[in-house]
Amino acid sequence: MPDSSPKAAPDDTAVRVALWRALHVLADPPPHVHEDTVGLALAAPADGWRQRPDMSAFTRPFRASIVARARFVEDLLEEQVARGVGQYVVLGAGLDTFALRRPELGARLRVFEVDQPGTQAWKQRRLAELGLAVPPSLRFVPVDLEQGDAWLARLAASGFDAGWPAVVASTGVSMYLTKEAVASTLRAAASLAGGSTLVMSFMLPIERAEPAVRPGIEAAARGARANGTPWLSFFEPEEILALAREAGFPGARHVSADALSARYFAGRTDGLRLPSNSEELLVATT
């Protein structure tokens, strides 16, 4: 039975990500980079949520970053499914809604959402309250990544087949982990079957951020610290690439925020784009 205790709830960051995804659809003109309002239904924020300071126009670049990384992961997932990959692991799933929004793609996959036990209990309760059936392809895997739980072993117990390739997505997680915990995650992912792909987001050092958005990033870091979930790890691209190769990945590449802006926001007339030198992506293959 899902835990109904008050602590069984997503953290503020997971809710903010869900709201930013929805706000992109509700406030930004089309074409929309990523369409997800299911997370808004799950979060059920109070009336007036769009007037929250973290939903203000100042946060538009960060909203762009959230929807771009989500779109990139799902584009990559589609490519890998076309190649025959049949497993998808979401590390630190939060209010991820892929399995609910993309049933046609999810039906070709085993989808494993890995997150804190309390968050998962809350999410399953909310799905039931909303009358949203859990797709047969979806498995919830309770793991405390921050405490170094052995997520591969928990996956195996939930039906993950170590002999099949998989796509593993870890976005918005690495900054909350120590560098050793990040390295441990990379080593575990590098042990997956050949043909597997890891997509991990990482934060560049705050001083590298463009001046216009640096105050926003600093404010986010202060807020995370005040909420008891401080940002612990920052990486230069060369550092995260080296860490991935040391972990055992034969292939690793960096996808910059500017590359994501060029891919998904070129030609827009509303000025929406990612902040340069902020949260970027590592793509590593076995």
N, C-alpha and C positions, 0 to 999 in steps of 0.2 A: 504493500500500500504506500502511495506517495506520502511523504512527511508533510504534515500540515502545520508544523511549528512556525512561529514568526520568522525564524532564521532561514527558512526554506524560501529564498527569494533571490532573484538575480541582483548583481551589484549595479551601482549607478551607471557604470560604464556600459554594461550590456544593454541597459534600458536606453541610454543616450544613443547608442549605435542604431538600435531599432527605430528610434524616433527620427534620427537623421535620414535613414533610408526612406521612411515614409514621407518626410518633409521634402525630399528631392522630388517625389511624385506630386505632392500637393502644392509646392511653392515654385519649383523651377519649371521653366517652359520646356516642352518637348523639343527634340527627342530626349527621352530619359535614358540614362546610362544603365540604370538598374531599377527594376520595379518591384517594390516590396512594401506592402501596407499590412501584411499579415502580422508582422512584428508589432505594429501599432496596436492591433487588436489584442495581442497577447499582453502588452505592457499596460493597456488601459489607463493612460495618464489622466490626471485631473483636467477638468475644463480649463482652457486657457494655456495649455502646455506650449502652444506655439509662441507665447510671449515670454517663455522662460529665457533667462540670459544666455543659456547655452544653445538656444535655437535662434539667436539673433543673427543679423546680416554679417556680423563680424566672424561668425563661425562657418560661413559658407565654404571657405577653402577646405576646412576639415570635413564637412559634409561631402565635398567632392572626393576627398581621399577615401572615405568609407565606401561610397558607392563604386568608385573605380576599382578598389581591391576586390570587392564582392563580384563585380562583373568579370574581372580578370580570372578569378578562381573558377567561376562557372564556365567561362569560355574555354579555359584549359581543361576542365573536367569533360566538357563535351568532346573536345579533341581526343582525349584519352579513352573515353567510352567508345568512340568510333574505331579506336585501335584494339578494342577488346578488353580494356580494363573494367573490372566489375565490382570494385570496392572503393568506397569514399569515406574517409575518416575526417571529422571536424574536431580538432583539438581546441578546447575552450569554446564550445559551441554557443554559449549564451542564448540569445533569442534567434539563432539561425533558423530560417524557415525554408531552406532549399527543398526538403522532402515534401513539404506541404505545397509549395508553389510550382514545382517542376515534376509532377507525377509521371509524365511521359519519359523523362530521363531517369528519375529515381527508380522506375520499374525495371531498369536495366542494371541496377546496382544494389549492393548491400550498403546501406548508409549507417555509419556509426557516429553518434554524437557523444563526444567525451567532454564531461564538465563536472563541476563540483556536485556532490550528491544533493545538497539543498536546492541548488538552482534547477537541477533536473526534476526533483520532486515537485517544485513549484510549477515548472513548465508543463509537466504532465497533468497537473491539476487544472491549470488554465485551459489546456486543450480540451479537457473533459467539460469544463464549464462553458466553453464556446461551442461545444458540440462538434469539434473537429476530430475526426478519427485519425489515429496514428497510422500512417501508411505501413503496409506489411513489410516494406523494404527497410524501415527505420528501426534501429536498436539504440537504446539509451545505455551509455556505459559510464557509471559514476566513478570518477577518478579525481583525486586531489593532486593536480599537477604541481602546485606550489610546494607540496610536501614531498615531491619526488616519487609519488606512487608509480608502480610499474604498469604504465598504460598498455604496453603491448600484451602483457599477461592478461589484463582485464579485457582487452579486445578479443583475445583468443577464447576466453570464457564466454564471450557474447556471440561467438560464431564467426569471427574473423579468421580467414584462411591465410596463414603465413606463406603458403606456396603460391598464392595468386598476387599479381601486382595490384597496387592501390594508388590512389591519389590521397595525400594527406594535406589538409589545410590548417595552418595555425596563424590566424591573423588577429592582431590586437592583443597578443599574449606575451610575446618575448620580453617586452619592457617591464613586465611585472615579475619576471624570473631572474634569478642570479645568472651570471654568465656560465657558471658550471651547470646549472639546471638547463640552460639553453643548449650547451654542449651535449648534455645527456640526452635531451630530446633529439638532437641531430644524430647522435650515435644510434639511438633506437630506430629512427626512421631509415637510416642508411643500411640497417640490417634487413629491410624488407626485400621481397622478391624482386628480381631484375625486372626493369620496366616500370618501377614505381616512381612517383614524383612527389616531392614535398614543396609546398608553397608556404613560406613563412614571412610575415611582415616583421620589420625591425625599425627602431627609431635611430636616426642619426643623432650625434651629440647636439644638444639644443643650440649651442653657439653657432652651429652651421646653418640654422634656419634663416630664411630671408627676413629682413628687419620688420616687414609689415605684419608678419604672422608670429614672430617670435614671442611677443607678449601673450598671445593666446596659448601657445605651447607651454610657456612658463606657468600660466594660470592653471592649465590642465594638470601639470605636474604637481603644483601645490595642492590642487583639489584631490588628486589621487593620494597624496601623502596624508592629507587631513582625514580621508576616508579609511585610512589604515591599509591602503594598497599602493604603496609608493612605487614609482618607476625605479627599477634597479639596474637595468642594462641598456646601454647605448652602443652602437657599433658603427664604425666606418664600413663602407661597402667591401673594401679589401679585407677587412678583419672578418666579416661574416662569411665571405667566400672561403677564406683560409680555414675557418672553423669547420665549414661544411666538408671541405676536402680532407681535413684531418679526421673528421668523423667517419670517413669512408665513402663519401659520395664521389663517383668518378666524374660526374658532370655537375657544374654549378654556375649559375649566372645571376646577375643583378639586374633588376628592372627598376629604373629610377622613377621618381614621381613625375619628372618632366616627360619621360617616355609614356607614362600612363596618360598624362594630359594630352600629349600628341595623338595617342591612340583613340581616346574616348571623348575628348572635348574640343578637338580642332573644328574651327568653323562656327563655334557658338557665338552668338551676339550678346549674350548676357554676362560674359566675362568669367563664367564659372570654370575653375581649373584647380588642380592640386597645388598646395604650397610646395615649393622646391625644397629639397634637402630636409625632409621631415620623416614621415613614415614611408618606407620603401619596401621592396620585395626581394626575397631570395627564392630562386627556383632551382632545386637540386634533384638530380635523377640518379637512380641506382643502375 
